[in-house]
Structures are given as C-alpha cells and as structure tokens.
Amino acid sequence: MERRMSADELEAGFDRALENNHIFAVYQPQINHTTGRMIGAEALMRWNDPDAGMQYPVDFISVMEERGLICRADLHVFECVCAFQKKILEEGMTAVPISFNISRYDIRQEDYVEQLEEIRKHYDIPVRLLRAEITESSAVGGMELVSAALHKLHECGYVVEMDDFGSGYSSLNILKDLDVDIIKLDMSFLSGTIGGRGGVIISSMVQMSKWLQTPVIAEGVETMEQADYMKSLGCNYIQGYLYSRPVSEKGFLEKLQRLSHEPITPALHLIESIDAGKFWNPDSMETLIFNNFVGGAVIFAYEKGRVSILRLNNAYLEEIGMNMSARDFLTTNPWRQHSFEGQRIYEDAIKKAIRSGNEEVCETWRTFESSCCGEEKICIRSFIRMIGQTGEQYLFFARVQNITAEKKRYIELFDSERRFRFASEQANVYAWEYIYETKEMHPCFRCMRDLHLPPVVKNYPETAFEAGIFPEDYWDMYRDWMRQLHEGVEHLEGIIPLTVGRIPFIVRYTNVFDENGKPLKGFGSATMVVSEEEE
C-alpha cells in the first residue's frame, strides 16, 4: 500500500534510492498532432520506495530542493536518459530527442554542464538526442546565471527548451533576453474552457513565437478540443494525457516503434447533442462550439428547393479564402455559386441527410466572386447534418473543407500518370510506392496492366512472390532489401530477373523519411535492361 514519506524519510533514504535506481525516469511522448508522429519525449523523475511505494514529484521535489539533493537527483535522471538512449540505439531503433530538466539549483552550480557532458560522453550519446529544459521561473532573479548556462549548453550543441512558459510573470522579458530554441506553453490557460482571455493569451504567445521563429510545444494537453484548438493556432506539437501518460521504458519502447499514434482520449461528440435553438444565443455552449471547435461551418435552411444561409463562422470565411465578409454570403442566394450539376449533387446530399438522419458528405465545385480577388472556382467538401425541422423547412449544420488544392493535385497526378504511362510504355519502366507502416505496395498503371496487380498490393513483397513476379532464388535477397529499407537505408539498386521469363530489370529504391529520420515510404522502379544489340 502506498503512503507519502516524510521529509526526514526521504532524505534518509535518498542515497539508497539512487544506488538501487528507486529514483528513475519515466517518459511522456511529444506528438505532432497533424501527422500522429512522435517527435520527442520528456523524461520525468519518479521515486518508487520498496516500503512506502510510489512517490510523486509533488511529494519529494520540494524536499530535495530544501535539503540540497536535487542536483544529484537530476544528474541521476540524466544518466538514466543516456543509458536508455544507448539501449535504443544498440537495438537498432530510430531514437527521438528526449528532454531532461535543469532546475534553478542545477544552474547555480558552475560545473553542472560539464558534469552533464561527462555523463553523455561516457554513454556516447549524440547531443542531438538530448534536450535541456529550463523553467521560466529559473530565470527570475538569476538571469545572468541562466544566460551563462544556456551559453555553455549551446556551445556543447544542446537544444534548449523553456518549460512552463506563460506560468511566470516576466515571459516577454525572458524571451527577449534568453536564447531558447523551443518554447513549451503551459496549457493551464485553457483549463476548463477554450477561448476567452486565456485563448487570447495562448494565441498571442504562439504568434509571438512564430515571429521569433521558435517552435512551440503545448504541454498538458488533455482533450482533442485543446489539441485541435492549438493546431488551429499553428501549434502542432503537443504533450499530454490526450496521447499518453508518462510511461516506463518498456511502454515507451512500444510507442517508439509505432509509425503513428492515435489519441487515447476521444473527442467529445458535441454535434449530436446540439440544441439548434441555442445557436442564436451568443452566450450558449452551442455558439462557443460553433465559433471555436468545428472549423469552417455554416447553418442554413432548406425548403422546397430554396436554400438560405442563416449563420456562418469566421473559419468558414477563412476556408473559402476569398476575402469575403459574412454579409456577402448572408445576402446572396447560395445556388448562384453552384453549377447546375453542383446544385444537383448538393441537393441530393441534403435530401439524403433528411432521410438518414446522419451526416452526409458531398464535393462540389463552386464559383465565388469578391471585389478584391475577382472570380475563382473552388472545390468544397461539405459534411451536412439536419439539426431541426418545422413543417417543410429543414435546418442544417454543415462543416466545410476547401479541397481545391487537393483536387488540383489529383488532376495533375492523373495527368502526370497518363504521361508517365505513355513514357513507361516506350521505355519499359515500372514504378511503385511501398508504405512501411502497412506493408502495402501501390503499383503504377503499367504494373497493374502487365502484371495483373490490384491498385493496392497487401503484405508486400510476399504477395508478389506468390504471383511469380520474382524468381524464387531471389526471394531472400529481396526480403533483405525490404529489411534494409525498413531500417532506413537511403538507396538500393541491383539487377533482378523478373517474371517467369526471368527478364533482367534494374530495380531501384529511394527512401523517404519523416522529421525524426524514420522511413515513411520507398519509391521503387524497374527498368528493363536493354542489350546493345536491342538498341
């Protein structure tokens, strides 16, 4: 049974706790909320006493500080981090940077950075895999000491993060005087609600960090709404219980091997419970949701083929991107933006939403016109849901996404695929894309036509072996290629006889990596070897 140890017990058991690793590190991942990729982690101190059980920082940190023990404890945790990173590297995994905390008491020791370096060099850990975290409060009253410590850390190659930014009283002055590389925002501003004065402050901090060209990590993110709000401000990196609690080394290794991560706290299902009438109350929860959480959105009425927009949010105007005002939309017949075919598609989705009671999706090209931007055709993806009915009039809530760029890329891709298909038919070239996370191969048109492959080949390359594309005596070699690609080799090339006719092809692979150096996918090609006689 766990019990809180007294200050005297903590001090008396401190040396034993260090010697027996009862004081240790746990790790909380930092995630890119846009991609789901882990971009780093923070090491946090824990103390598990064999008699009293688990002790948490709130129980022992202040005691360590008061009794002069914190520096030794911080160095011990740093050594735990270095040993753990060495284990990760030795096991051949792609490591991510791990942050370690430096307290104001550590900073007061003139040789503290030298002690860190001695430990790091002992374990032979690249400095890029370790990040120093100082707290904003460390700088209050000791700016010269902190500046000197930062200078030493930078000379040694460390990236320096400012932790708990915004929790102190001198944030702007500190940013001006301290050369930190990453800012970690204290999300206590958004506890309880999103928006309001706290949201304004958070938004200003993110904007200010952009001006300083300093990356931002939001710390203490617990809900999808908070994460999406920060993402809408331009802060994609988050740390908090939404994705993971602090975990043991074993738990962190399991997470490290995943290519992407899903939130463990689901988003609130707010739309289903919306009271449509409350949309008109400026102080209601529905209005708060509409203005802050749902992205570009519009409320419209539909009656006997007529549509009228009743309300839209600022995100809707930003999504359209034509510098139009809300008045421009509220005073115009929406059908004017649609072609005849576009109106038919959108109206079909409306009628389907009435019948099903569910959210229905459609994509339509629309023509928008503004005084400053002129006329522009934009493709809009709409998620339409009925939220009210009176007589023959229906009330709808619709989320919108401007997918013009996506559609244009698709058109360009289709066009380039057509051109590639023509060129490859002349040059005897096959091409494909291999996705490591799913072990799926996406073949080009010619691969599908000549080799009778589906658009997505599952469990590659075993499926290709079974189809007879590779001779059996080359299976082991090709499996070894796949292993090397998964492990991060940049390029592979060799001559392999393909198909039952054993026609020689030059097979090439080029790897694509994410921001931490993990391979995302490989681009492969096979070019027929042409002899001089054939030429």
Buried (B, 14 or more C-beta within 10 A) or exposed (E): EEEEBEBEBBBEBBEEBBEEEBBBBBBBBBBBBEBBBBBBBBBBBBBBBEEBEEBEEEBBBEBBBEEEBBBBBBBBBBBBBBBBBBBBBEEEBBBBBBBBBBBBBBBBBEEBBEBBBEBBEEBEBEBEBBBBBBBBBBBBEBBEBBBBBBEBBBEBEBBBBBBBBBBBEBBEEBBEEBEBBBBBBBBEBBEEEBBEEBBEBBBEBBEBBBEEEBBBBBBBBBBBBBBBBBBBBEBBBBBBBBBBEBBEBEBBBEBBEEBEBEBEBEEEEBBEEBEBEBBEEEEBBBBBBBBBBBBBBBBBBBEEEEBEBEBBBEBBBEBBBBEBEBEBBEEBEBBEBBBEEBBEBBBEBBEBBBEEEEBBEBBBBBEBBBEEEEEBEBBBBBBBBBBBEEEEEBBBBBBBBBBBEEBEEEEEEEEEBEEBBEEBEEEBBBBBBBBBEEBBBBBBBBBBEBBEBEEEBEEBBBBBBEBEBBBEEBBEEBBEBBEBBBEEBEEBEEEBBBBEEEEBBBBBBBBEEBEBEBBBBBEBBBBBBEEEEEE
